[in-house]
Amino acid sequence: EENVSKIRKLMLTKAHIKKPYLIRIFSREKENLIKLKNYLSSLFNIDFESIKVNENYNGIGTRYFVLTINKKSEVNKLIKKGLINQQELNKINLSELAI
């Protein structure tokens, strides 16, 4: 139960939505995103295979990692479970997700 509230708080503060249905979370540490991936899968029944963790570099060459979820049904689950904040939800057309 404690983990659920911690993950919910993290998702509400860190998750970003890009149209039409792509959720991204950024971190400098790959391990943090792998742990989050495991928690999202086990605590919130998000399909493990639909959560990807990739390495990227910014304009000055600094390495960072991105957790992405872009499967429509899984994005839908996150929204229904209240894991995405209202400011991010305002960026997308919820009718596209058929909520």
C-alpha positions in Angstrom: 0.0 0.0 0.0 2.9 2.4 0.8 4.5 1.6 -2.5 1.2 2.3 -4.4 1.0 5.8 -2.9 4.7 6.5 -3.6 4.4 5.3 -7.2 1.1 7.3 -7.6 2.8 10.5 -6.3 5.8 9.9 -8.6 3.6 9.4 -11.7 1.5 12.5 -10.9 4.6 14.7 -10.6 7.0 13.2 -13.3 4.8 11.7 -16.1 4.5 13.7 -19.2 2.0 13.1 -22.1 2.8 13.8 -25.7 0.0 13.6 -28.3 -1.8 11.4 -29.1 -1.0 8.9 -26.4 2.6 8.7 -25.4 3.6 8.8 -21.7 7.3 9.6 -20.9 9.2 9.8 -17.7 12.8 11.0 -17.7 15.7 10.0 -15.4 19.5 10.2 -15.2 19.6 6.7 -13.7 18.4 3.7 -15.7 17.9 1.6 -12.6 15.2 4.0 -11.3 13.2 3.5 -14.5 13.6 -0.2 -14.4 12.3 -0.3 -10.8 9.4 1.9 -11.9 8.6 -0.3 -14.8 8.4 -3.3 -12.5 6.2 -1.5 -10.0 3.8 -0.3 -12.7 3.6 -3.8 -14.0 3.0 -5.5 -10.6 1.0 -2.9 -8.8 -1.1 -1.4 -11.6 -1.3 -4.3 -14.1 0.4 -2.4 -16.9 1.6 -4.7 -19.6 5.4 -5.2 -18.9 6.2 -5.5 -22.6 4.5 -2.2 -23.5 6.9 -0.3 -21.1 10.2 0.6 -22.7 13.3 2.1 -21.2 15.7 3.8 -23.7 18.9 5.7 -23.5 19.2 9.2 -25.1 21.6 12.1 -25.2 20.7 15.8 -25.0 22.2 18.6 -27.1 25.4 18.9 -25.0 26.0 15.1 -24.9 24.6 14.3 -21.4 23.2 10.9 -21.2 19.7 10.3 -19.8 17.0 7.6 -19.9 13.4 7.7 -20.8 10.6 5.3 -19.8 7.9 5.3 -22.4 4.4 3.8 -22.6 2.7 4.3 -25.9 0.2 1.4 -26.1 -3.3 3.0 -26.2 -4.9 0.5 -23.8 -2.0 0.9 -21.2 -2.2 4.7 -21.4 -5.9 4.3 -20.8 -5.3 2.2 -17.7 -2.9 4.8 -16.2 -5.4 7.6 -16.8 -8.3 5.5 -15.3 -6.2 4.7 -12.2 -5.5 8.4 -11.6 -1.8 8.2 -12.3 -1.6 11.2 -14.7 -2.1 14.7 -13.5 -4.8 17.0 -14.9 -2.3 19.4 -16.4 -0.9 16.6 -18.6 -4.4 15.3 -19.4 -5.3 18.8 -20.7 -2.7 18.3 -23.5 -4.5 15.5 -25.1 -8.0 14.8 -26.6 -9.4 12.3 -24.2 -12.1 11.3 -26.8 -9.2 9.7 -28.8 -8.7 7.3 -25.9 -12.4 6.5 -25.7 -12.5 6.9 -21.9 
